[in-house]
């Protein structure tokens, strides 16, 4: 099993109490959704989340970094092993996240 897949399963387990969490594999990593809004993903340098007031509050020590060249900076998750803080952060991020764009048919 790949390191990223193991990490994705661990994150899903850490967030399982929230319900309505899913991920999809994408470009050697994973994109994570909460209530159908993207909040983060696994990229080459680990698990990163969007920069919001909530993510800055829960991880003041995290330095913004782009997940890949040309991308908007994101925060590296420093509270992955703190299940309660991680869940609270994702819940508090939700209202700050953009709604999912609907695809035109």
N, C-alpha and C positions, 0 to 999 in steps of 0.2 A: 504494500500500500504506500502511496506517495506521502511525503511529509505534508504537503498541502491538504491532501484528503484527510489525513489524521487530524490536522489542525481544524479543518472545516467541521469534522464530526465532534471534536472537543468544544468548539464554539457553539454548535447546535445544542449540545448537552448543557452547556453553561446557561444558555438562553431558553431552555425548554419550558421553564415555568411561565414564560410570557405567552406562549402559544402564538400562532400566526407568524412564525419565523420560517423563512425558507432560504435556500441558496441555490444558485445555478452555477455549474462549472463554466468558466469563460477564460480564454487565453491563458492557459497554464495556472489559473487561479480560480477564485470563486467570488461571486457577487452575492451579498446578503440583503435580504428584504425583511422589513417588519411592517405588517399590515399593508403590503404591496408598495412600500416606499423604500428605495435603496438607501441604506445607511452606511454601508461599508463593504469591504471585500478583502480577500487574501490576494496579495500581490507578491512579487519576488522578495520584497523585504518584510513580509509578515502580514498581520492583520491590521488594516487601517480603517478608520471611520471618517466620515465627513466632519468638517470643522463647523461646529454649532456652539451656541452658548453652553449647552449641556455638556458637550464633549470637552470643552475647555474647562468647565467647572470640575468635572470628575477627573480630568487628567491634566492639571496645570503644568506638570513636568514634561508633557509630550511636545516635541518639536514638530512643526509642520514639515512635511516632505511630500514631493509628488510621487504617486504610486508608479508612474512610468513617465518617460520623457514627453513633455508637452501637456501633461495633465495638471488639473488644479491640485494644489497641495492638500493633503489629508493628515490626520493625526494617527501616529502609531499607538496602538492600544497597549497601555501600561497596566491595566487593571484586569487582564484576562482571567487571572486565577481567583479574583474576588467576584464570585457569582452574583451576589446581591448588588454590589456597586455597578457591575456590568449591565445587569437587567434594568436597574434604575436609570442608568445613563441612556440606554437605548429607548426606554419609555419616554424619557424627557426630551430626547432628540426628535421624536416622532412629529410633534407639531411644527418643528423648525425645518423639517425636510420638505423638499418640493414634491408635489403630487406626481404620480407616475403619468408620463405622457401617453395618451391613447394613440395607438397607431391608426393611421387612415387606411381604409380598405381600398 
